[in-house]
Amino acid sequence: MKKYLVNFVLGFEGEFYNEDTVGLDIFADNLEDLWNVLETDIDNPPLTISERIEEMVEKHLGGLKYDTFAPVQIGEHLEDNSVEVRWTDESFRFDNESTH
């Protein structure tokens, strides 16, 4: 199994908080399997992906109010402990990216 870092953007009432993302490590056989895990919201018990995001928001973002989340970037952990980006949502702009 491979270990992927999935960054999610949070949103509330149709507006996304571009500056607030949550990253989770998720294990899957490949990217196709990872997408299936994300769509079904089933990760390794005891917590679902939704519950893990909720836990991270409580711990690190002071209980930020949100009603939706979406993956915006997927990276794969490599043997040298670096992370190589495998997918990015091209419609999402990170704060440090230029719009030019």
N, CA, C and O atoms as CSV, one atom per row, in Angstrom:
chain,resi,resn,atom,element,x,y,z
A,1,MET,N,N,0.831,-1.189,0.000
A,1,MET,CA,C,0.000,0.000,0.000
A,1,MET,C,C,0.870,1.245,0.000
A,1,MET,O,O,1.973,1.259,0.545
A,2,LYS,N,N,0.348,2.276,-0.618
A,2,LYS,CA,C,1.052,3.548,-0.672
A,2,LYS,C,C,0.419,4.514,0.320
A,2,LYS,O,O,-0.761,4.403,0.653
A,3,LYS,N,N,1.219,5.454,0.781
A,3,LYS,CA,C,0.750,6.474,1.711
A,3,LYS,C,C,0.632,7.787,0.945
A,3,LYS,O,O,1.603,8.274,0.365
A,4,TYR,N,N,-0.576,8.350,0.953
A,4,TYR,CA,C,-0.844,9.601,0.243
A,4,TYR,C,C,-1.162,10.705,1.241
A,4,TYR,O,O,-1.781,10.459,2.277
A,5,LEU,N,N,-0.739,11.909,0.925
A,5,LEU,CA,C,-1.120,13.093,1.677
A,5,LEU,C,C,-2.200,13.796,0.863
A,5,LEU,O,O,-1.949,14.247,-0.255
A,6,VAL,N,N,-3.393,13.886,1.422
A,6,VAL,CA,C,-4.513,14.539,0.739
A,6,VAL,C,C,-4.821,15.837,1.471
A,6,VAL,O,O,-5.136,15.827,2.661
A,7,ASN,N,N,-4.730,16.958,0.751
A,7,ASN,CA,C,-5.078,18.263,1.313
A,7,ASN,C,C,-6.494,18.612,0.898
A,7,ASN,O,O,-6.850,18.551,-0.279
A,8,PHE,N,N,-7.296,18.980,1.889
A,8,PHE,CA,C,-8.688,19.340,1.671
A,8,PHE,C,C,-8.875,20.821,1.956
A,8,PHE,O,O,-8.289,21.355,2.897
A,9,VAL,N,N,-9.691,21.483,1.144
A,9,VAL,CA,C,-10.105,22.848,1.427
A,9,VAL,C,C,-11.470,22.752,2.117
A,9,VAL,O,O,-12.279,21.878,1.806
A,10,LEU,N,N,-11.703,23.662,3.049
A,10,LEU,CA,C,-12.959,23.690,3.789
A,10,LEU,C,C,-13.831,24.819,3.258
A,10,LEU,O,O,-13.323,25.827,2.767
A,11,GLY,N,N,-15.143,24.647,3.357
A,11,GLY,CA,C,-16.060,25.682,2.907
A,11,GLY,C,C,-17.274,25.785,3.803
A,11,GLY,O,O,-17.601,24.863,4.549
A,12,PHE,N,N,-17.932,26.922,3.715
A,12,PHE,CA,C,-19.161,27.150,4.478
A,12,PHE,C,C,-20.120,27.948,3.609
A,12,PHE,O,O,-19.781,29.020,3.107
A,13,GLU,N,N,-21.317,27.410,3.439
A,13,GLU,CA,C,-22.378,28.051,2.662
A,13,GLU,C,C,-21.904,28.465,1.271
A,13,GLU,O,O,-22.182,29.574,0.816
A,14,GLY,N,N,-21.191,27.568,0.605
A,14,GLY,CA,C,-20.778,27.798,-0.780
A,14,GLY,C,C,-19.495,28.572,-0.970
A,14,GLY,O,O,-19.023,28.697,-2.101
A,15,GLU,N,N,-18.911,29.095,0.094
A,15,GLU,CA,C,-17.657,29.840,0.012
A,15,GLU,C,C,-16.544,29.007,0.620
A,15,GLU,O,O,-16.680,28.483,1.726
A,16,PHE,N,N,-15.424,28.888,-0.119
A,16,PHE,CA,C,-14.297,28.125,0.395
A,16,PHE,C,C,-13.327,29.029,1.138
A,16,PHE,O,O,-13.094,30.173,0.745
A,17,TYR,N,N,-12.774,28.506,2.204
A,17,TYR,CA,C,-11.723,29.189,2.966
A,17,TYR,C,C,-10.387,28.796,2.333
A,17,TYR,O,O,-9.791,27.799,2.741
A,18,ASN,N,N,-9.915,29.540,1.370
A,18,ASN,CA,C,-8.691,29.171,0.656
A,18,ASN,C,C,-7.473,29.094,1.562
A,18,ASN,O,O,-6.529,28.360,1.267
A,19,GLU,N,N,-7.480,29.833,2.650
A,19,GLU,CA,C,-6.316,29.824,3.533
A,19,GLU,C,C,-6.359,28.677,4.540
A,19,GLU,O,O,-5.358,28.416,5.209
A,20,ASP,N,N,-7.476,27.996,4.662
A,20,ASP,CA,C,-7.603,26.918,5.639
A,20,ASP,C,C,-7.741,25.574,4.944
A,20,ASP,O,O,-8.799,25.238,4.412
A,21,THR,N,N,-6.654,24.811,4.958
A,21,THR,CA,C,-6.686,23.468,4.399
A,21,THR,C,C,-6.319,22.479,5.501
A,21,THR,O,O,-5.646,22.822,6.473
A,22,VAL,N,N,-6.773,21.259,5.323
A,22,VAL,CA,C,-6.489,20.181,6.262
A,22,VAL,C,C,-5.825,19.063,5.477
A,22,VAL,O,O,-6.329,18.647,4.434
A,23,GLY,N,N,-4.706,18.582,5.972
A,23,GLY,CA,C,-4.004,17.488,5.312
A,23,GLY,C,C,-4.134,16.192,6.099
A,23,GLY,O,O,-3.927,16.171,7.312
A,24,LEU,N,N,-4.475,15.117,5.407
A,24,LEU,CA,C,-4.576,13.798,6.029
A,24,LEU,C,C,-3.733,12.797,5.266
A,24,LEU,O,O,-3.679,12.825,4.037
A,25,ASP,N,N,-3.077,11.913,5.997
A,25,ASP,CA,C,-2.402,10.781,5.381
A,25,ASP,C,C,-3.417,9.657,5.222
A,25,ASP,O,O,-4.095,9.280,6.178
A,26,ILE,N,N,-3.516,9.126,4.009
A,26,ILE,CA,C,-4.470,8.059,3.706
A,26,ILE,C,C,-3.736,6.982,2.919
A,26,ILE,O,O,-2.984,7.281,1.991
A,27,PHE,N,N,-3.957,5.741,3.292
A,27,PHE,CA,C,-3.319,4.617,2.614
A,27,PHE,C,C,-4.236,4.043,1.545
A,27,PHE,O,O,-5.436,3.880,1.767
A,28,ALA,N,N,-3.664,3.737,0.382
A,28,ALA,CA,C,-4.420,3.135,-0.726
A,28,ALA,C,C,-3.440,2.425,-1.641
A,28,ALA,O,O,-2.244,2.717,-1.635
A,29,ASP,N,N,-3.957,1.488,-2.430
A,29,ASP,CA,C,-3.098,0.738,-3.355
A,29,ASP,C,C,-2.573,1.606,-4.497
A,29,ASP,O,O,-1.440,1.431,-4.945
A,30,ASN,N,N,-3.406,2.547,-4.969
A,30,ASN,CA,C,-3.045,3.421,-6.083
A,30,ASN,C,C,-4.004,4.604,-6.083
A,30,ASN,O,O,-4.888,4.683,-5.229
A,31,LEU,N,N,-3.841,5.524,-7.031
A,31,LEU,CA,C,-4.707,6.717,-7.064
A,31,LEU,C,C,-6.175,6.365,-7.283
A,31,LEU,O,O,-7.053,6.987,-6.686
A,32,GLU,N,N,-6.449,5.385,-8.123
A,32,GLU,CA,C,-7.836,4.984,-8.363
A,32,GLU,C,C,-8.477,4.484,-7.067
A,32,GLU,O,O,-9.616,4.834,-6.756
A,33,ASP,N,N,-7.750,3.675,-6.327
A,33,ASP,CA,C,-8.244,3.177,-5.047
A,33,ASP,C,C,-8.425,4.332,-4.057
A,33,ASP,O,O,-9.390,4.353,-3.292
A,34,LEU,N,N,-7.500,5.287,-4.076
A,34,LEU,CA,C,-7.606,6.450,-3.198
A,34,LEU,C,C,-8.882,7.231,-3.489
A,34,LEU,O,O,-9.591,7.626,-2.563
A,35,TRP,N,N,-9.180,7.459,-4.774
A,35,TRP,CA,C,-10.412,8.179,-5.123
A,35,TRP,C,C,-11.642,7.427,-4.624
A,35,TRP,O,O,-12.608,8.050,-4.182
A,36,ASN,N,N,-11.621,6.115,-4.688
A,36,ASN,CA,C,-12.727,5.317,-4.169
A,36,ASN,C,C,-12.872,5.511,-2.661
A,36,ASN,O,O,-13.983,5.652,-2.150
A,37,VAL,N,N,-11.752,5.517,-1.961
A,37,VAL,CA,C,-11.768,5.754,-0.514
A,37,VAL,C,C,-12.357,7.131,-0.212
A,37,VAL,O,O,-13.171,7.275,0.700
A,38,LEU,N,N,-11.945,8.137,-0.976
A,38,LEU,CA,C,-12.453,9.499,-0.756
A,38,LEU,C,C,-13.952,9.597,-1.038
A,38,LEU,O,O,-14.681,10.251,-0.291
A,39,GLU,N,N,-14.412,8.959,-2.097
A,39,GLU,CA,C,-15.834,9.022,-2.468
A,39,GLU,C,C,-16.724,8.305,-1.464
A,39,GLU,O,O,-17.840,8.749,-1.196
A,40,THR,N,N,-16.239,7.198,-0.904
A,40,THR,CA,C,-17.067,6.438,0.030
A,40,THR,C,C,-16.900,6.914,1.466
A,40,THR,O,O,-17.642,6.484,2.349
A,41,ASP,N,N,-15.932,7.799,1.713
A,41,ASP,CA,C,-15.671,8.348,3.044
A,41,ASP,C,C,-15.307,7.251,4.042
A,41,ASP,O,O,-15.565,7.376,5.239
A,42,ILE,N,N,-14.711,6.189,3.539
A,42,ILE,CA,C,-14.330,5.085,4.422
A,42,ILE,C,C,-12.813,4.984,4.426
A,42,ILE,O,O,-12.181,4.763,3.393
A,43,ASP,N,N,-12.256,5.148,5.593
A,43,ASP,CA,C,-10.826,4.969,5.778
A,43,ASP,C,C,-10.664,3.862,6.803
A,43,ASP,O,O,-11.624,3.153,7.104
A,44,ASN,N,N,-9.500,3.709,7.324
A,44,ASN,CA,C,-9.303,2.684,8.339
A,44,ASN,C,C,-10.080,3.035,9.604
A,44,ASN,O,O,-9.982,4.160,10.094
A,45,PRO,N,N,-10.852,2.085,10.140
A,45,PRO,CA,C,-11.576,2.343,11.385
A,45,PRO,C,C,-10.590,2.736,12.477
A,45,PRO,O,O,-9.425,2.350,12.384
A,46,PRO,N,N,-10.974,3.457,13.477
A,46,PRO,CA,C,-12.355,3.680,13.870
A,46,PRO,C,C,-12.995,4.938,13.284
A,46,PRO,O,O,-14.203,5.123,13.435
A,47,LEU,N,N,-12.224,5.817,12.615
A,47,LEU,CA,C,-12.783,7.079,12.126
A,47,LEU,C,C,-12.891,7.117,10.606
A,47,LEU,O,O,-12.029,6.598,9.897
A,48,THR,N,N,-13.965,7.741,10.117
A,48,THR,CA,C,-14.097,7.993,8.685
A,48,THR,C,C,-13.241,9.217,8.328
A,48,THR,O,O,-12.718,9.894,9.213
A,49,ILE,N,N,-13.106,9.489,7.050
A,49,ILE,CA,C,-12.367,10.673,6.619
A,49,ILE,C,C,-13.041,11.929,7.160
A,49,ILE,O,O,-12.362,12.839,7.635
A,50,SER,N,N,-14.361,11.986,7.093
A,50,SER,CA,C,-15.105,13.145,7.620
A,50,SER,C,C,-14.814,13.364,9.098
A,50,SER,O,O,-14.614,14.497,9.536
A,51,GLU,N,N,-14.789,12.295,9.853
A,51,GLU,CA,C,-14.521,12.394,11.291
A,51,GLU,C,C,-13.078,12.816,11.558
A,51,GLU,O,O,-12.812,13.571,12.493
A,52,ARG,N,N,-12.157,12.334,10.745
A,52,ARG,CA,C,-10.757,12.738,10.901
A,52,ARG,C,C,-10.583,14.227,10.587
A,52,ARG,O,O,-9.835,14.923,11.273
A,53,ILE,N,N,-11.274,14.716,9.550
A,53,ILE,CA,C,-11.207,16.147,9.223
A,53,ILE,C,C,-11.800,16.958,10.365
A,53,ILE,O,O,-11.228,17.969,10.773
A,54,GLU,N,N,-12.936,16.526,10.878
A,54,GLU,CA,C,-13.575,17.234,11.992
A,54,GLU,C,C,-12.624,17.309,13.190
A,54,GLU,O,O,-12.515,18.350,13.838
A,55,GLU,N,N,-11.948,16.216,13.474
A,55,GLU,CA,C,-10.992,16.180,14.577
A,55,GLU,C,C,-9.844,17.161,14.342
A,55,GLU,O,O,-9.442,17.876,15.261
A,56,MET,N,N,-9.316,17.200,13.123
A,56,MET,CA,C,-8.220,18.116,12.795
A,56,MET,C,C,-8.655,19.579,12.896
A,56,MET,O,O,-7.897,20.421,13.378
A,57,VAL,N,N,-9.863,19.880,12.446
A,57,VAL,CA,C,-10.377,21.248,12.526
A,57,VAL,C,C,-10.492,21.672,13.985
A,57,VAL,O,O,-10.123,22.792,14.335
A,58,GLU,N,N,-10.998,20.794,14.828
A,58,GLU,CA,C,-11.116,21.108,16.255
A,58,GLU,C,C,-9.744,21.366,16.876
A,58,GLU,O,O,-9.581,22.313,17.646
A,59,LYS,N,N,-8.769,20.538,16.551
A,59,LYS,CA,C,-7.442,20.645,17.155
A,59,LYS,C,C,-6.631,21.818,16.630
A,59,LYS,O,O,-5.956,22.504,17.398
A,60,HIS,N,N,-6.694,22.055,15.311
A,60,HIS,CA,C,-5.758,22.994,14.697
A,60,HIS,C,C,-6.370,24.283,14.161
A,60,HIS,O,O,-5.648,25.247,13.906
A,61,LEU,N,N,-7.664,24.312,13.989
A,61,LEU,CA,C,-8.290,25.516,13.429
A,61,LEU,C,C,-9.342,26.100,14.363
A,61,LEU,O,O,-10.207,26.863,13.933
A,62,GLY,N,N,-9.267,25.743,15.626
A,62,GLY,CA,C,-10.151,26.333,16.634
A,62,GLY,C,C,-11.624,26.096,16.393
A,62,GLY,O,O,-12.450,26.942,16.736
A,63,GLY,N,N,-11.970,24.962,15.812
A,63,GLY,CA,C,-13.380,24.664,15.595
A,63,GLY,C,C,-14.015,25.504,14.507
A,63,GLY,O,O,-15.209,25.796,14.575
A,64,LEU,N,N,-13.248,25.898,13.508
A,64,LEU,CA,C,-13.742,26.670,12.372
A,64,LEU,C,C,-15.057,26.077,11.864
A,64,LEU,O,O,-15.175,24.860,11.715
A,65,LYS,N,N,-16.027,26.925,11.602
A,65,LYS,CA,C,-17.332,26.463,11.124
A,65,LYS,C,C,-17.245,26.150,9.629
A,65,LYS,O,O,-16.870,27.007,8.829
A,66,TYR,N,N,-17.594,24.921,9.263
A,66,TYR,CA,C,-17.577,24.520,7.858
A,66,TYR,C,C,-18.698,23.512,7.626
A,66,TYR,O,O,-19.130,22.823,8.550
A,67,ASP,N,N,-19.157,23.438,6.388
A,67,ASP,CA,C,-20.207,22.470,6.066
A,67,ASP,C,C,-19.845,21.591,4.877
A,67,ASP,O,O,-20.628,20.735,4.466
A,68,THR,N,N,-18.646,21.810,4.325
A,68,THR,CA,C,-18.194,20.988,3.213
A,68,THR,C,C,-16.674,20.977,3.163
A,68,THR,O,O,-16.004,21.860,3.697
A,69,PHE,N,N,-16.157,19.957,2.511
A,69,PHE,CA,C,-14.717,19.879,2.270
A,69,PHE,C,C,-14.506,19.198,0.932
A,69,PHE,O,O,-15.338,18.412,0.478
A,70,ALA,N,N,-13.380,19.512,0.306
A,70,ALA,CA,C,-13.073,18.926,-1.001
A,70,ALA,C,C,-11.572,18.761,-1.136
A,70,ALA,O,O,-10.815,19.629,-0.702
A,71,PRO,N,N,-11.126,17.653,-1.735
A,71,PRO,CA,C,-9.686,17.494,-1.946
A,71,PRO,C,C,-9.192,18.493,-2.989
A,71,PRO,O,O,-9.836,18.702,-4.017
A,72,VAL,N,N,-8.042,19.105,-2.714
A,72,VAL,CA,C,-7.465,20.056,-3.665
A,72,VAL,C,C,-6.072,19.650,-4.120
A,72,VAL,O,O,-5.568,20.149,-5.126
A,73,GLN,N,N,-5.452,18.737,-3.370
A,73,GLN,CA,C,-4.132,18.280,-3.782
A,73,GLN,C,C,-3.842,16.916,-3.163
A,73,GLN,O,O,-4.175,16.653,-2.008
A,74,ILE,N,N,-3.212,16.054,-3.966
A,74,ILE,CA,C,-2.821,14.729,-3.503
A,74,ILE,C,C,-1.338,14.548,-3.775
A,74,ILE,O,O,-0.860,14.762,-4.889
A,75,GLY,N,N,-0.625,14.152,-2.738
A,75,GLY,CA,C,0.790,13.854,-2.876
A,75,GLY,C,C,1.066,12.444,-2.399
A,75,GLY,O,O,0.347,11.912,-1.553
A,76,GLU,N,N,2.104,11.843,-2.940
A,76,GLU,CA,C,2.492,10.499,-2.522
A,76,GLU,C,C,3.781,10.577,-1.708
A,76,GLU,O,O,4.761,11.182,-2.143
A,77,HIS,N,N,3.772,9.960,-0.521
A,77,HIS,CA,C,4.978,9.893,0.298
A,77,HIS,C,C,5.974,8.957,-0.386
A,77,HIS,O,O,5.629,7.838,-0.766
A,78,LEU,N,N,7.206,9.425,-0.536
A,78,LEU,CA,C,8.245,8.625,-1.174
A,78,LEU,C,C,9.183,8.038,-0.109
A,78,LEU,O,O,9.126,8.420,1.060
A,79,GLU,N,N,10.038,7.114,-0.530
A,79,GLU,CA,C,10.951,6.441,0.402
A,79,GLU,C,C,11.895,7.401,1.117
A,79,GLU,O,O,12.317,7.125,2.240
A,80,ASP,N,N,12.234,8.523,0.485
A,80,ASP,CA,C,13.158,9.486,1.107
A,80,ASP,C,C,12.426,10.486,2.013
A,80,ASP,O,O,12.997,11.505,2.402
A,81,ASN,N,N,11.165,10.194,2.346
A,81,ASN,CA,C,10.314,11.012,3.224
A,81,ASN,C,C,9.845,12.315,2.583
A,81,ASN,O,O,9.256,13.156,3.262
A,82,SER,N,N,10.093,12.493,1.305
A,82,SER,CA,C,9.535,13.649,0.603
A,82,SER,C,C,8.136,13.283,0.107
A,82,SER,O,O,7.739,12.119,0.134
A,83,VAL,N,N,7.408,14.286,-0.340
A,83,VAL,CA,C,6.068,14.079,-0.888
A,83,VAL,C,C,6.055,14.618,-2.309
A,83,VAL,O,O,6.382,15.782,-2.540
A,84,GLU,N,N,5.679,13.775,-3.260
A,84,GLU,CA,C,5.591,14.181,-4.663
A,84,GLU,C,C,4.125,14.383,-5.030
A,84,GLU,O,O,3.300,13.486,-4.855
A,85,VAL,N,N,3.815,15.561,-5.538
A,85,VAL,CA,C,2.429,15.877,-5.902
A,85,VAL,C,C,2.012,15.010,-7.090
A,85,VAL,O,O,2.706,14.956,-8.106
A,86,ARG,N,N,0.877,14.338,-6.951
A,86,ARG,CA,C,0.347,13.466,-8.003
A,86,ARG,C,C,-0.891,14.061,-8.667
A,86,ARG,O,O,-1.214,13.715,-9.803
A,87,TRP,N,N,-1.587,14.956,-7.959
A,87,TRP,CA,C,-2.795,15.562,-8.513
A,87,TRP,C,C,-3.057,16.879,-7.800
A,87,TRP,O,O,-2.887,16.980,-6.585
A,88,THR,N,N,-3.469,17.883,-8.555
A,88,THR,CA,C,-3.885,19.177,-8.006
A,88,THR,C,C,-5.150,19.617,-8.724
A,88,THR,O,O,-5.253,19.503,-9.945
A,89,ASP,N,N,-6.102,20.115,-7.966
A,89,ASP,CA,C,-7.325,20.669,-8.551
A,89,ASP,C,C,-6.946,22.003,-9.184
A,89,ASP,O,O,-6.670,22.975,-8.481
A,90,GLU,N,N,-6.933,22.046,-10.490
A,90,GLU,CA,C,-6.482,23.238,-11.214
A,90,GLU,C,C,-7.391,24.446,-11.000
A,90,GLU,O,O,-6.967,25.575,-11.251
A,91,SER,N,N,-8.619,24.244,-10.549
A,91,SER,CA,C,-9.525,25.372,-10.330
A,91,SER,C,C,-9.291,26.039,-8.976
A,91,SER,O,O,-9.802,27.130,-8.726
A,92,PHE,N,N,-8.529,25.394,-8.111
A,92,PHE,CA,C,-8.259,25.940,-6.783
A,92,PHE,C,C,-6.944,26.695,-6.795
A,92,PHE,O,O,-5.959,26.232,-7.370
A,93,ARG,N,N,-6.929,27.847,-6.167
A,93,ARG,CA,C,-5.717,28.661,-6.069
A,93,ARG,C,C,-5.283,28.715,-4.609
A,93,ARG,O,O,-6.032,29.162,-3.740
A,94,PHE,N,N,-4.053,28.249,-4.351
A,94,PHE,CA,C,-3.490,28.411,-3.025
A,94,PHE,C,C,-3.095,29.869,-2.848
A,94,PHE,O,O,-2.804,30.554,-3.829
A,95,ASP,N,N,-3.082,30.352,-1.614
A,95,ASP,CA,C,-2.811,31.765,-1.346
A,95,ASP,C,C,-1.499,32.272,-1.916
A,95,ASP,O,O,-1.399,33.434,-2.312
A,96,ASN,N,N,-0.489,31.408,-1.960
A,96,ASN,CA,C,0.803,31.874,-2.442
A,96,ASN,C,C,0.965,31.745,-3.949
A,96,ASN,O,O,2.050,31.998,-4.471
A,97,GLU,N,N,-0.072,31.363,-4.647
A,97,GLU,CA,C,0.010,31.248,-6.103
A,97,GLU,C,C,-0.406,32.542,-6.776
A,97,GLU,O,O,-1.308,33.236,-6.306
A,98,SER,N,N,0.234,32.851,-7.843
A,98,SER,CA,C,-0.117,34.022,-8.640
A,98,SER,C,C,-1.307,33.689,-9.526
A,98,SER,O,O,-1.463,32.546,-9.957
A,99,THR,N,N,-2.132,34.666,-9.795
A,99,THR,CA,C,-3.257,34.466,-10.695
A,99,THR,C,C,-2.933,34.976,-12.101
A,99,THR,O,O,-3.814,35.020,-12.960
A,100,HIS,N,N,-1.675,35.362,-12.343
A,100,HIS,CA,C,-1.265,35.879,-13.654
A,100,HIS,C,C,-0.804,34.783,-14.553
A,100,HIS,O,O,-0.423,35.041,-15.695
